[in-house]
């Protein structure tokens, strides 16, 4: 079952508990902790996966990845299409953490999570800067029109 956007933080917290209780890893929602997520994914890749518990753990890992990005100040959760994973969105920028978790599981270290998070954070900052510049330009244009109107 795919969690809704409002449940993603709780699912990520459940991943933290599982990481500690089952894998002996202490997670803190930092960018550095994504290396620990990769260690868990490497452990999973060595074992037999495919059951419902396996899929739930991957969903939880993807929620954790998204929450790390959100807590770093970028994006927010939105629902995917019915039956599709959650989407992380900031303005016109979007990403699907579940897809990245799956790529990391299947592709190994070449599909590192930290650079993925850093790229999203950087692009989100650019998105916000562009939106602020546009809003400022629109405001200046509005103010200029108001000044003309007041003078007339």
MARNUMAR-18040 format. One record per residue (C-alpha): y, z, x; residue in one letter. Coordinates in steps of 0.25 Angstrom, whole numbers, plus 2048, in hexadecimal, padded with zeros to 3 digits. Each point is the difference from the previous one (the first is absolute). Layout:
N
YZXa
...
REM end
This chain:
152
800800800x
80E7FC805x
80A80B7FFx
80D7FE7F9x
80D801809x
80380E7FAx
7F2805806x
8017F980Ex
80680D806x
7F58097FBx
7F57F6804x
8077FF80Ex
7FF810800x
7F17FF7FDx
7FE7F780Cx
80780B808x
7F680A7FBx
7F47F7802x
8057FC80Ex
80180F804x
7F38057F9x
7F77F4802x
8057FA80Dx
80780B807x
80D7F9801x
80E8077FCx
8097F67FAx
80F8027FEx
8067F37FAx
8067FC80Dx
7FF7F2806x
7F880680Cx
7F68057F6x
7FC7F27FCx
7F87FF80Dx
7F780B7FAx
7FE7F87F3x
7FC7F5809x
7F5809807x
7FB8037F2x
7FF7F17FCx
7F97FE80Dx
7F680B7FCx
7FE7F97F3x
7FE7F2806x
7F5806808x
7F98067F4x
7FB7FA7F3x
80B7FD7F6x
8017FA7F2x
7FE80C7F7x
80A8057F6x
80380C80Ax
8037F680Bx
8097F87F7x
80780C7FCx
80280480Ex
8067F3803x
80A8017F4x
80480E805x
8027FB80Ex
8097F57FBx
80880A7F8x
80180880Cx
8067F4808x
80A7FD7F5x
80480E7FFx
80380080Fx
8097F47FFx
8078067F4x
80280E807x
8067F880Bx
80A7FB7F7x
7FB7F37FBx
7FB7FA7F3x
7FA8067F3x
7F37FE7F9x
7FF7F67F4x
7F47FC7F9x
7F87F3803x
7FB7F77F6x
7F58067F7x
7F480380Ax
8097FD80Cx
80480A80Bx
80D808800x
80C7F9806x
80A806809x
80E7FA7FDx
80E800806x
8097F67F9x
7FA7F3802x
7F680580Ax
7F28037FCx
7F3804807x
7F28047FCx
7FB80C808x
7F27FF7FBx
7FF7F2805x
80580480Ex
7F580C800x
7F67F67FDx
8047F780Bx
80080B809x
7F28047FCx
7FB7F2802x
8087FB80Bx
80180D809x
80B80480Ax
8077F27FFx
8048047F2x
80780D804x
8078087F4x
80C805808x
8067F3803x
7FE7FC7F2x
80880C7FBx
80B7FE80Bx
8027F27FCx
8018037F1x
80A80C803x
8087F6809x
8007F57F5x
80480B7F6x
80C804808x
8047F2801x
7FE7FE7F1x
80980C7FDx
80B7FC80Ax
8007F27F9x
8018067F2x
80B80A805x
8087F4806x
7FE7F87F3x
80580B7F8x
80C803809x
8047F17FFx
7FE8007F1x
80980C7FFx
80B7FA809x
8007F47F7x
8018087F4x
80B808806x
8087F4804x
7FE7FA7F2x
80580D7FAx
80C801809x
8047F17FBx
7FE8047F2x
80880D801x
80C7F8807x
8007F57F6x
REM end
